[in-house]
Amino acid sequence: MKNGNGKANLVPVVEGILSIDPGMRFAAIIDLKGNISEGIMKEGKTSLKTQKEEEHFCRQVALRRKIRKQFDKSLGPVNYVHIEREKVTQIVVYPKRKTVYVTIEPNMNIKRKFEIV
């Protein structure tokens, strides 16, 4: 599905990710350079970062993906990264050409978090 400028319309994908569970907070599709192709904060949730901080974080996600790739030969490729913080859980998944970044309420059951991944 493409939008008017010939790019893939990722809104339905991101909305689908957010609908997985009421505890989902934010979902973004990030290109390999760290640019946010599409990102949505779930309705009723408040961002814990400014937009500038979010953009910087996404660039860092792309950089860390490149760094982790250096170990693919010896350790195998990374499937996902799971970070537990006091205020939020962050999960980063590495499909082939994009990166999926989601934040989840930290009080969600850990078993449920793994089911989402």
N, C-alpha and C positions, 0 to 999 in steps of 0.2 A: 504494500500500500504506500503510494507516494503522495506527497503534498504538492502544492502548486509550483514549487521551485525545483521539483525533480528529486528531492531528498525523501528518504523513508519517513513516514509519519510514525513516530515512536510513542506518541501520546497513549494509544490503546495498550501498548506493551507496558508502559510505566503504570498506567491505571490498573492493569491486570495484576501487576506485582503488588501494588498497594492494597488490592482487594483480597489478597491471600489470607490476611488475618487482621483483626481490629488493632492489634499491637504494632502494626507497621506504621512508621512515622514519615519516612522520606524514601524516594527511590529515584535513581538517576541512571541514564545510559551515558557512558563517557567514551569518547574516542581514544585512540591510542596516544594522542598528544596531550590528553587531559582536559579537553574541552567538553563541556556538558552538552551532549546532543539533545537530551531532554531530561528534565528533572521536575518532580512534583512533590510538594509537601502535602501530606494528607490533611484533608479538611478538618479543622478543629485542633490541629497540632501547631505548636509554635517552634520555629527553628531555634536551635541552640547556638547557631553560628550566623554571622552576618553573611550576606551574599558574597562579599569579597573573600571572607574566610572559607566559604564553601567552594568557591572557584579555585582558591589556592590549594585546598585539601584535594580536590579532584586532580589537579596537576601533579600533586605529590603521589596520588594513587597510581597515575600513569608511570611516573618515574620509578616507583617501587616495583611495578610490574616488570619493567625493563631489567631492573637489578635482579629480581628473582629469576628471570629467564636465564641468567648466567649459570644457574645451578640445575637447569632442566636435564642436562646430559647425565650428571652424576646422581641427582636425587629424583628426577622425574618432574614433570610440569606441576605447577600449583593448580589445584582445583578451585580453592576458595580460601579467603582469609577471614577469620572470625575474631573480632576484638570486643572484649567486654570492658566497658567503662562504667563509672559510677552513675552517670546520667543517661547513657545510651549504649546500645549494642550496635556495632557496625559490622556489616558483612560485605565483602567484595568478592565477586565471582568473575572468572576470566573466560568468557566465550572467546572464539577465535579473533574477531575483528573489533570488538567493543569490550567495555568493562561494565559490569552491573554493580552499582553501589546502593546499598539499602541501610537504613537505620531502623532500629526496632526498640520498643520500650524495654528497658533493662529488667523489669520484673517479670517478663514473659518466661514461662517454664523452659528450661534449657532443652528438654526433649523436643518441645515444639519448635524452638529455634533451629534445631538440626533437621527437623522435618521440612522446614521452609527451604533450607539450603538444598 
